[in-house]
Amino acid sequence: MNALTETPPQSPSNAYSAGMSALMLELAKCLKLVAPISMSADAQMVWLQAAVDALDGIHAPEVSAISAELRRTVTRPSQIVPTIAELVAQRRSDRAPHLPPSPHSIELKLSNEYNARLAKAETPQEREDAWADHRNARIEAGLHVPPIPKPLSERELHEMSPSMRAVGLKAGFLEYRDGQLKEKLNA
């Protein structure tokens, strides 16, 4: 052969084709149960090849393991591939080792607990205790813990722009006490 002659098409490896034919056999079993009478053998073969392509990464033993449930639930050829994908994914997740919760989910859980406890707090001491427990829980979980903010100084309050004052008063972070602008206690 030279560079101008065509090379014959390469056949897939025996292991690959054996796996594909096993998957195709499992799919053919399912298709035979629900295929319309008018579906020709050629159309069934095209459907099987498309289904094998669509189920890339899913193996015949996995399909075989779910075949009983698959046959109970599928009534049309168009339902076979999505149902297989769903059942295999569910089966894989059931067998997969459970991973520890993500930092985001831990943070969300802690924040929800803190907000619920804060909503029930009636005294300043209860609010401070809720905040201290929340900070400790975040530290134990390895999450970022912001520093406790220092109160604004008299100078900072005096130099604050009128628009910032309006926002602070409206949001409830600032208040007028004894005719002076002050940070609201336990806001």
Secondary structure, 3 states (H helix, E strand, C coil): CCCCCCCCCCCCCHHHHHHHHHHHHHHHHHHHHHCCCCCCHHHHHHHHHHHHHHCCCCCHHHHHHCHHHHHHHCCCHHHHHHHHHHHHHHHHHHHCCCCCCCHHHHHHHHHHHHHHHHHHCCCHHHHHHHHHHHHHHHHHCCCCCCCCCCCCCHHHHHCCCHHHHHHHHHHCCEEEECCEEEECCCC
